[in-house]
Amino acid sequence: MTAREKPSRAIGRKSISASLQPSDLMAEQPQLAAAWQAQVITLLPDAFPGILGESLMGKALKDGLWQLRTHDLRMYGEGKHRNVDDTPAGGGAGMVLRADVVSKAVTQAKRHARGSTPILYLSPRGKPMDQAMMRELSACDGVILLCGRFEGVDERVLQHHDIAEVSLGDFVMTGGELAAQALIDATVRLLPGVLGNDQSAVEESFSDGLLEHPQYTKPAEWEGRAIPEVLLSGNHGKIAEWRQARSEEITKARRPDLWAKKQG
Ligand SMILES: C[S@@+](CC[C@H](N)C(=O)[O-])C[C@H]1O[C@@H](n2cnc3c(N)ncnc32)[C@H](O)[C@@H]1O
């Protein structure tokens, strides 16, 4: 008997296998009306949920706080070999994902989407992801993410479906899957109920336009390095002041761009 065939038990609104595998977390589920829904169009559906099935993210997925649906681009491919790509018009290296193939997957994903669900193409040309973008996405009903491969996708499908481009950073990866997972992680952790009580998205880097102050824990002294005294003083006012000052120092030194924005 495989893990999938094992008897299931009810957990909350969902029924899950006794020995749940990360991929079972996204197996054909009823669409949950209140759950934030991530849909990912990819040539590598087995890469999901990946890290998103672990720890807090996996628990939130299991609890139905968010849902994940992948669309295997290969299934929309042309002909016997389900071709999804072709050579670039005008010549050049590599292959380009075909507009007609990608469009069929996007149309299918749109059918499953509800309310406000932006469609984003992960791309090095895109708007750099930041915390404000994640906050906006967490206020939507979900997102449709298109992962490119090879040289990317035919421009016309982006125009046709009005797809915005977002980037993980100024570097080039082999595909959009890691960027999609980063975006989903950063967004889902902002959904109500996902972070535990002891973890807060309110007091961390970028929450007020600054990078976070340094953190310490036991032992009080390690390798000749002591925890700053003020943090052990119990004086919450002084601790808050110290943290604010360190936050400002670090932001000024490491990210003058953020600091300038904060001042402006
Ligand atoms: C090899 S890249 C294509 C790069 C493209 N020819 C260019 O120069 O902009 C293949 C796919 O990886 C993804 N990708 C690569 N780097 C990325 C980044 N920094 N952010 C988001 N997605 C990225 C995109 O989906 C892209 O279509």
The ligand as an SDF file (V2000), in Angstrom:
LIG
                    3D

 27 29  0  0  0  0  0  0  0  0999 V2000
   17.6290   31.3670  -18.5290 C   0  0  0  0  0  0  0  0  0  0  0  0
   16.2840   32.3310  -17.9770 S   0  0  0  0  0  0  0  0  0  0  0  0
   15.9390   33.3280  -19.3760 C   0  0  0  0  0  0  0  0  0  0  0  0
   16.6670   34.5970  -19.3410 C   0  0  0  0  0  0  0  0  0  0  0  0
   16.2980   35.5310  -20.4840 C   0  0  0  0  0  0  0  0  0  0  0  0
   16.7670   35.0440  -21.7460 N   0  0  0  0  0  0  0  0  0  0  0  0
   16.8610   36.9090  -20.2110 C   0  0  0  0  0  0  0  0  0  0  0  0
   17.9900   37.1460  -20.5960 O   0  0  0  0  0  0  0  0  0  0  0  0
   16.1810   37.7200  -19.5540 O   0  0  0  0  0  0  0  0  0  0  0  0
   14.9870   31.1770  -17.9600 C   0  0  0  0  0  0  0  0  0  0  0  0
   13.8240   31.5290  -17.0460 C   0  0  0  0  0  0  0  0  0  0  0  0
   14.2910   31.5900  -15.7110 O   0  0  0  0  0  0  0  0  0  0  0  0
   13.5020   32.4840  -14.9740 C   0  0  0  0  0  0  0  0  0  0  0  0
   14.3960   33.4140  -14.2950 N   0  0  0  0  0  0  0  0  0  0  0  0
   15.7320   33.5220  -14.4740 C   0  0  0  0  0  0  0  0  0  0  0  0
   16.2600   34.4510  -13.7060 N   0  0  0  0  0  0  0  0  0  0  0  0
   15.2550   34.9890  -12.9860 C   0  0  0  0  0  0  0  0  0  0  0  0
   15.1650   36.0220  -12.0020 C   0  0  0  0  0  0  0  0  0  0  0  0
   16.2320   36.7140  -11.6280 N   0  0  0  0  0  0  0  0  0  0  0  0
   13.9680   36.2930  -11.4790 N   0  0  0  0  0  0  0  0  0  0  0  0
   12.8710   35.6090  -11.8530 C   0  0  0  0  0  0  0  0  0  0  0  0
   12.8860   34.6170  -12.7870 N   0  0  0  0  0  0  0  0  0  0  0  0
   14.0540   34.3100  -13.3460 C   0  0  0  0  0  0  0  0  0  0  0  0
   12.5460   33.1520  -15.9390 C   0  0  0  0  0  0  0  0  0  0  0  0
   11.2740   32.5680  -15.8070 O   0  0  0  0  0  0  0  0  0  0  0  0
   13.1810   32.8590  -17.2790 C   0  0  0  0  0  0  0  0  0  0  0  0
   12.2320   32.7860  -18.3150 O   0  0  0  0  0  0  0  0  0  0  0  0
  1  2  1  0
  2  3  1  0
  2 10  1  0
  3  4  1  0
  4  5  1  0
  5  6  1  0
  5  7  1  0
  7  8  2  0
  7  9  1  0
 10 11  1  0
 11 12  1  0
 11 26  1  0
 12 13  1  0
 13 14  1  0
 13 24  1  0
 14 15  1  0
 14 23  1  0
 15 16  2  0
 16 17  1  0
 17 18  1  0
 17 23  2  0
 18 19  1  0
 18 20  2  0
 20 21  1  0
 21 22  2  0
 22 23  1  0
 24 25  1  0
 24 26  1  0
 26 27  1  0
M  CHG  2   2   1   9  -1
M  END
$$$$
